[in-house]
Amino acid sequence: DHGQTWQLGETAPQAGVNECEVVELAEGRLLLNMRNYDREVRARQVAVSDDGGKSWHDQRHDRTLVAPTCQASIRRIRWPAQGQPGVILFSNPASPNSREKLTVRASYDDAQTWPDSRVLHAGSSAYSCLCSLPDGQVGCLYERDNYKQIVWARFNLEWLQAEQEPR
């Protein structure tokens, strides 16, 4: 009902995760992307819901999404249409041991693979938040320089696919 009413869903099946974000997949399922406390695998965890978040299943590590223990952001920026694939973006500090190397990744197959990625900031970086902008570009608000700065970056999808500087 477009956010008019809310219901509490279930938690992820396995413990050791928090700071979750959800993205809707093309067929209506939900993907839960979670901060991971399992230090044996330094990557994000994901789970899927087929019932609008009432329950979650298939919780696993997404080993492509390398991460220290830190928040991340995931957003759908385009739905599949007119022969074009949908696009989901993901941002996080993509380093296994420290909060650095803020990276943006793109998936064109509902977060199954992440073929395109670019480092937005190579140095100290932490929490980030992606958003779609009215002009079709993407915004990313993120912490950097040991939490001394909050920075706004703007880029387009082509930036992830070609060598050019973000604006």
N, C-alpha and C positions, 0 to 999 in steps of 0.2 A: 504493500500500500504506500510505497514511496516514502517510507520513514514516519508515517503517522502513528504507528504503534510498534512496540518492540517486545520481543520475548527473549528470555535468557536461554541460550543454547548450552550444550554440554561442553565439558573440557576435553582437551586432547587425551587420547587413550593412555599415553605414557607420560610419566612425570619428567621433570628436568627441563622444562621449557617455560617461557613467558614472553612478554612484549610481542604479541602476535599481531599480524595484519592479515586481512582476508581480501581475496580478489575473486570475482565471479568468472568462471570459465565459460566458454562459448555455449556449451550444452546445458547451462544452468547450474552445474555443480559449483561448489565453493572450494577454494584452495586456501588452507590456513598455513601461513609462513611464520615460523617461530624462532625466537632467540633460543639457542641451544646451550645447555650447561654440561653436556657430556663431553669431557675433555679428551676422550679417546678419538672422537671424530670432530674436527674443528670446521664444522659446516652447519648451515641452517637446517632445521627440520621442517617437514611439511606433512600435512594430513589433508584428507579430502572428505567433503560432506555431500551426500546425495539428497539430503532432506532439509536444506536451508539452514544448516548449522545446528540442528537438533542433536545430531550425533556426528562423530568423526571416525575415520578408519584409514588404514594404510599409512600410518605414521612412519616416516623414514627420514634419513638424512639425505639432503640434496647436495651431494659432494661437489657439484660445480659451484655452489654458493659458499665458497670458503669464507669463514668468519671467525673473528675473536668473539667473545661473549659480548654482544652489542646489539642494539636495536637496528632495524633495517626498514626499508620502505618498499612496497610493491603496489603498482597501480596499472590498471588497464587503460591504455591511451587510445586504442582503436578496436572496434569490433570487426570480425570478418564481414566483408561486404564487397560486392561487385568484383569478385575475383582476387581481392587483396586479403592476405591473412590478417587476423587480429594481431595486436601488439600488446604485450605486457612488459612493463619495465620494472627493474629491481635495482635498488641502490643500497650499498653498505660499505663499511671499511673491509676490503677484501684481502685481509692478511690473517693468517691463522693465529698469530700470537700477539698482535698489538692493534690498536685502533689507528690505522693509517691506510693510505691508498684507497680513498673513497672511489668506488667504481660503480658505473651504471651499466646494466646489462639489459639486453632485449631478447624476448622470446616471441616467436611467431607461431608456436604450436601449443599454446596454453600452458606454458611453464614446464614443458617436458624437457626442452633443451634451451640453452642460452648462447646462441652462436655469435652474437655481437656484443662486445663490451669495450668500454673506454674508461680510463682513469680520469676522474674529474679533478681530483686533488691528490697528489702523491704523498704529501706529508701527513702530519697528525690530523685525524678526522674521526668523527664519531656519528652521532645520531643524524639521520637525514629524513626528509619528507619530500616525496615527489608529488607533482600535481600537473594536470592538463590545463593549458592556458587557452583562452578563447581564440587566439590566432593560430592554433595548431601546434605551437611549441610546447615544450615541457619545462617546468620549473623545478628546481631542487634547492631546498633550504637545508643547510647542514652546518654542523659545528666543525671548527678546525683550529689548528695552532694551540693544542692543549686546552681547548674549551674557552679560549680568549676571544674568539670571533664566531659570529653566526653569519654565514655567507649565503647570498642568493645567486644562483646560476640559472641561466636560460639557455636552452639548446633545442635543436630539432632532431628528428630521428636520423637524418642524414649525418649528423655529427657522430653518431655511434657507428656509422657505416663507412665513414671516410675521414681522412686526416684533416681536421680543421679545428680551430679553437672555439670553445664555448663563448657565448656573448653574455 
